[in-house]
Amino acid sequence: MLKKIIAIIAIFLVSYSCAKSSYQKRGAELREWLEDNGKLKVLTTTGIINDIVKQIGGEHVHTTTLIRGDLDPHSYQLVKGDDEKLAHAQIIFYNGLGLEHGPSLHRFLQESSEAISLGDRIRKEDPSQLLYVRGAVDPHIWMDISLWSKIVPIIVQELSERDPEHAHSFEEQGQKLTMEMNRVHDEVKDIMHTIPSSHRYLVTSHDAFHYFSRAYLSEEGEIASGEWQKRFAAPEGLAPESQLSVTDIKTIIHHLMEYQIHIIFPESNVNRDSIKKIVQAGNEQGLSLHIACCSLYGDAMGPPGSEGDSYLKMIMYNAKTLMNHLNAMFHKSFSHENNASESS
């Protein structure tokens, strides 16, 4: 018993030490960002946006992120210290389209003259590109690289207006980044199409992968017909809440049965309770469901040093993870069918 208590205390001390170290590091980063160093001070709501801004702005901008780590951007509320960041920023880039709908943050972004909604700019330029789920606009536009690349010229323009001296650099880096994004977009599509069409179906924790499914899972002609929508489903809506009704569970189980899906993918920053309920209910009906061992990145990138610690790496990681799991499921199914055929 004493050894168990000592072990618990040791774990607590290590956790406390790590948390304290992380807090101190973030404090030092904030103090540095607040200092006047001649660089354009840019605040982004998410790390996904921040990664793009840093690549375009380079050494001429100093960026920081409001919603860090795996915090949920859908429900984020302003906390102590955020007001200082918001007041100090010369530009604030946010996703918009209802993503940052925590009341305190949403109110500030709507009222700030320095805040730029990237998603709403895209909607204004080409509303046909946006998807709607249960009547609400889907804000997860970064899940389609070709669509997310449309934020690059917006960021280039805004940075250039505030720092015209380095406009040429912003333009150059923006063009370079767009070319890389187009390349990775095509590569992700090729990777996903190594999966046979009969197994190119995705079920995750919440409705974050509609754009991904339209861009990378669909067959030719399915986008025009709208049939691509059958390739993705999730038990939770656009904002994960882990509150499932009996109807929600029945709907997902029906989808799993209809398309013979046996694997559900968790997301790195979403509680697994909802998909555990689906697996339990599905297996009670003989579905043979399981949860994938590896989480996908949906609303947040991975931590520094991980396979998903940048925007493009995050999307590529998702593609390779899906390819490995879904192809394995296909080969398992194919082998089972062959064995059954030989037995008969």
C-alpha distance (Angstrom), angle and dihedral (degrees) to the residues before:
residue distance angle dihedral
M1 . . .
L2 3.81 . .
K3 3.81 90.9 .
K4 3.81 89.9 52.0
I5 3.83 91.9 51.3
I6 3.82 91.1 48.3
A7 3.82 90.1 49.9
I8 3.81 91.5 50.8
I9 3.80 91.4 49.2
A10 3.81 90.4 48.8
I11 3.81 91.8 51.6
F12 3.81 90.6 48.3
L13 3.81 92.1 50.4
V14 3.80 92.6 49.0
S15 3.83 91.1 47.9
Y16 3.80 91.4 47.3
S17 3.80 91.4 48.3
C18 3.83 91.9 50.5
A19 3.81 92.3 46.9
K20 3.80 91.6 47.9
S21 3.81 91.4 48.6
S22 3.81 91.4 49.5
Y23 3.82 91.4 47.9
Q24 3.81 91.5 49.9
K25 3.80 91.4 48.4
R26 3.80 91.9 51.3
G27 3.79 90.0 47.5
A28 3.80 91.0 53.5
E29 3.82 91.0 47.9
L30 3.80 90.9 51.3
R31 3.80 93.3 48.9
E32 3.81 89.3 50.6
W33 3.81 91.5 48.7
L34 3.80 91.3 50.4
E35 3.81 92.1 54.2
D36 3.79 117.7 97.5
N37 3.81 105.2 -113.1
G38 3.79 99.2 153.6
K39 3.79 93.6 -103.0
L40 3.78 125.8 120.2
K41 3.80 108.7 -97.0
V42 3.80 110.2 -134.3
L43 3.80 126.7 -178.0
T44 3.80 120.6 -165.1
T45 3.78 125.8 -170.5
T46 3.82 95.2 -140.2
G47 3.78 137.7 30.1
I48 3.81 90.1 -123.4
I49 3.81 90.3 62.6
N50 3.80 91.7 40.4
D51 3.81 91.9 57.0
I52 3.81 91.4 56.5
V53 3.83 93.8 45.5
K54 3.81 91.9 50.3
Q55 3.80 92.2 51.6
I56 3.80 92.0 50.9
G57 3.80 98.1 39.0
G58 3.79 97.7 40.5
E59 3.79 115.1 169.1
H60 3.80 92.4 -11.3
V61 3.80 96.7 69.8
H62 3.78 133.7 53.9
T63 3.79 111.7 -150.6
T64 3.77 136.2 -172.8
T65 3.81 133.0 177.5
L66 3.78 127.9 -126.4
I67 3.83 101.0 -161.4
R68 3.78 104.8 47.4
G69 3.77 135.5 -169.9
D70 3.77 116.9 -11.7
L71 3.81 96.8 -25.1
D72 3.79 113.4 139.4
P73 3.84 109.8 -104.6
H74 3.81 90.8 -161.8
S75 3.78 94.9 66.6
Y76 3.82 103.0 23.3
Q77 3.80 114.1 141.4
L78 3.79 124.7 -165.5
V79 3.81 114.1 -94.5
K80 3.79 135.3 -168.7
G81 3.79 110.1 -58.1
D82 3.81 95.9 23.5
D83 3.80 92.5 96.5
E84 3.81 89.1 61.1
K85 3.80 91.4 52.9
L86 3.78 93.2 47.1
A87 3.80 93.0 48.0
H88 3.82 93.9 47.6
A89 3.81 97.9 47.4
Q90 3.79 117.8 104.9
I91 3.81 90.1 -164.0
I92 3.81 129.6 18.0
F93 3.79 117.0 -162.4
Y94 3.78 116.2 -165.2
N95 3.81 134.9 170.9
G96 3.80 98.5 -123.5
L97 3.81 122.6 179.3
G98 3.79 87.5 111.6
L99 3.82 96.9 -59.7
E100 3.80 96.2 121.7
H101 3.79 96.0 47.4
G102 3.81 100.3 145.1
P103 3.84 100.2 128.5
S104 3.82 99.1 -123.1
L105 3.81 95.0 45.8
H106 3.80 94.3 40.4
R107 3.79 91.4 52.0
F108 3.81 93.0 51.1
L109 3.81 94.0 47.5
Q110 3.79 91.6 49.5
E111 3.79 92.4 51.1
S112 3.83 100.4 40.0
S113 3.80 118.4 98.6
E114 3.81 89.1 -157.1
A115 3.83 94.7 57.5
I116 3.81 118.8 101.3
S117 3.82 119.3 -165.5
L118 3.80 105.1 -149.7
G119 3.79 95.0 -172.7
D120 3.79 94.1 50.2
R121 3.81 89.9 50.3
I122 3.81 89.0 54.9
R123 3.81 90.9 47.1
K124 3.80 90.0 52.5
E125 3.81 92.7 49.5
D126 3.81 96.9 44.6
P127 3.83 116.5 0.9
S128 3.81 91.6 175.8
Q129 3.81 90.2 74.2
L130 3.80 94.2 63.6
L131 3.79 125.2 91.9
Y132 3.79 128.7 -144.0
V133 3.79 125.5 -148.5
R134 3.80 119.1 -164.9
G135 3.79 88.9 -18.2
A136 3.82 95.9 -51.2
V137 3.80 125.6 105.6
D138 3.81 112.4 -106.5
P139 3.84 107.9 -123.9
H140 3.85 96.5 -167.2
I141 3.80 94.0 99.2
W142 3.82 93.0 140.8
M143 3.82 89.4 73.4
D144 3.82 89.0 78.2
I145 3.80 107.9 58.8
S146 3.80 93.4 -160.2
L147 3.81 89.8 55.8
W148 3.81 94.6 42.2
S149 3.82 89.9 52.0
K150 3.80 87.0 69.4
I151 3.81 89.1 75.1
V152 3.81 90.6 64.5
P153 3.85 97.8 78.2
I154 3.82 89.5 43.6
I155 3.81 91.5 55.3
V156 3.82 91.5 43.2
Q157 3.81 90.5 53.1
E158 3.81 95.0 47.5
L159 3.81 94.1 46.8
S160 3.79 91.4 46.3
E161 3.81 93.2 51.6
R162 3.80 91.4 53.9
D163 3.81 96.0 38.8
P164 3.83 107.4 26.7
E165 3.81 91.0 165.5
H166 3.82 89.7 72.6
A167 3.80 98.4 33.7
H168 3.82 91.9 114.8
S169 3.81 90.8 55.6
F170 3.81 92.0 48.7
E171 3.80 90.8 49.9
E172 3.80 92.4 47.9
Q173 3.80 94.1 48.4
G174 3.80 90.8 44.7
Q175 3.81 91.9 55.1
K176 3.79 91.3 46.7
L177 3.81 91.7 49.9
T178 3.81 92.9 47.2
M179 3.80 90.8 54.2
E180 3.81 90.7 50.7
M181 3.78 91.8 47.7
N182 3.81 91.0 51.3
R183 3.80 90.2 50.2
V184 3.81 93.9 50.3
H185 3.81 91.0 44.7
D186 3.81 89.8 58.5
E187 3.80 91.8 44.3
V188 3.80 92.7 51.7
K189 3.80 90.1 50.6
D190 3.82 90.4 50.9
I191 3.82 91.3 48.9
M192 3.79 93.3 50.3
H193 3.78 91.9 48.8
T194 3.79 91.6 59.6
I195 3.82 82.4 76.0
P196 3.83 111.7 85.2
S197 3.79 111.7 -109.8
S198 3.81 91.2 -118.3
H199 3.83 89.7 63.9
R200 3.81 99.9 35.4
Y201 3.81 93.9 107.0
L202 3.78 126.8 121.0
V203 3.79 133.8 -158.6
T204 3.82 118.6 179.1
S205 3.79 139.0 164.5
H206 3.81 98.9 -86.5
D207 3.79 142.0 1.5
A208 3.81 97.3 -77.7
F209 3.82 100.1 113.6
H210 3.81 105.9 61.2
Y211 3.82 93.2 104.4
F212 3.81 90.5 44.6
S213 3.79 91.1 51.3
R214 3.79 94.0 48.0
A215 3.80 92.5 48.7
Y216 3.80 102.0 38.9
L217 3.81 113.0 14.7
S218 3.79 101.0 46.1
E219 3.78 126.6 100.3
E220 3.79 122.6 -130.7
G221 3.78 109.6 -73.1
E222 3.81 95.5 18.1
I223 3.80 94.3 99.0
A224 3.79 92.6 55.7
S225 3.80 92.5 45.0
G226 3.80 95.4 41.9
E227 3.82 91.1 -124.3
W228 3.81 90.5 124.0
Q229 3.83 87.3 81.0
K230 3.81 91.0 76.3
R231 3.81 89.2 66.2
F232 3.79 95.6 71.6
A233 3.78 136.2 44.9
A234 3.80 137.1 158.9
P235 3.80 134.3 -173.6
E236 3.81 93.8 -134.4
G237 3.79 128.9 56.2
L238 3.80 132.3 -119.2
A239 3.82 90.8 -63.3
P240 3.83 112.4 45.6
E241 3.80 112.4 -126.2
S242 3.83 104.7 155.5
Q243 3.82 90.2 -132.7
L244 3.78 106.8 127.4
S245 3.77 126.7 -179.5
V246 3.78 124.2 -150.4
T247 3.81 87.2 -107.5
D248 3.83 91.2 55.0
I249 3.79 90.7 53.1
K250 3.80 93.8 46.5
T251 3.82 91.5 49.1
I252 3.79 93.5 53.0
I253 3.79 93.8 44.1
H254 3.80 89.6 51.4
H255 3.81 89.1 52.2
L256 3.81 91.9 48.5
M257 3.79 91.6 50.2
E258 3.81 94.7 45.0
Y259 3.80 94.3 54.1
Q260 3.82 97.5 30.8
I261 3.82 94.0 -118.9
H262 3.80 115.1 169.8
I263 3.79 103.1 172.8
I264 3.82 132.9 65.1
F265 3.79 122.4 -164.2
P266 3.81 121.4 -139.2
E267 3.81 121.0 -146.1
S268 3.78 123.4 -127.6
N269 3.81 96.6 -121.5
V270 3.82 100.9 32.4
N271 3.79 126.7 90.0
R272 3.82 112.2 -111.0
D273 3.80 96.2 -141.2
S274 3.80 94.4 100.9
I275 3.80 96.3 51.4
K276 3.81 90.9 44.4
K277 3.81 87.9 57.8
I278 3.82 89.9 49.6
V279 3.81 92.5 49.9
Q280 3.79 92.5 48.3
A281 3.80 93.6 47.7
G282 3.81 92.5 43.9
N283 3.78 94.8 49.3
E284 3.79 89.9 50.7
Q285 3.81 84.5 62.1
G286 3.81 92.6 48.6
L287 3.82 98.2 -103.1
S288 3.83 97.5 135.2
L289 3.81 93.9 -137.5
H290 3.78 127.7 174.0
I291 3.78 138.9 175.7
A292 3.81 117.2 -112.4
C293 3.78 114.5 -110.4
C294 3.82 92.8 -130.5
S295 3.80 125.0 61.7
L296 3.78 121.5 -134.5
Y297 3.80 122.5 -132.7
G298 3.79 110.8 -115.4
D299 3.80 117.8 148.7
A300 3.81 96.5 10.2
M301 3.79 140.5 35.3
G302 3.77 122.6 -120.1
P303 3.82 124.2 -90.0
P304 3.83 119.6 -86.5
G305 3.79 111.0 -71.3
S306 3.82 94.2 24.1
E307 3.80 126.9 116.0
G308 3.80 89.2 -103.9
D309 3.80 102.2 45.1
S310 3.81 94.8 122.2
Y311 3.78 131.7 43.8
L312 3.81 97.8 -107.0
K313 3.81 92.8 40.2
M314 3.80 88.9 52.2
I315 3.81 93.4 54.6
M316 3.81 92.0 43.4
Y317 3.80 90.6 49.8
N318 3.81 90.0 52.7
A319 3.81 91.0 50.3
K320 3.80 94.8 49.3
T321 3.81 92.3 44.4
L322 3.80 91.4 52.2
M323 3.80 92.1 44.9
N324 3.81 92.5 52.6
H325 3.80 95.5 46.5
L326 3.80 99.4 39.3
N327 3.80 94.4 44.5
A328 3.80 88.9 49.6
M329 3.80 89.0 52.3
F330 3.81 90.1 49.7
H331 3.80 94.1 51.0
K332 3.81 90.7 45.9
S333 3.81 90.3 51.3
F334 3.82 92.2 45.2
S335 3.80 91.8 49.9
H336 3.81 91.3 48.2
E337 3.81 91.7 51.2
N338 3.81 92.0 48.9
N339 3.80 91.8 49.7
A340 3.79 90.7 48.9
S341 3.81 90.4 49.2
E342 3.81 92.6 50.3
S343 3.80 91.3 47.8
S344 3.79 92.0 53.9
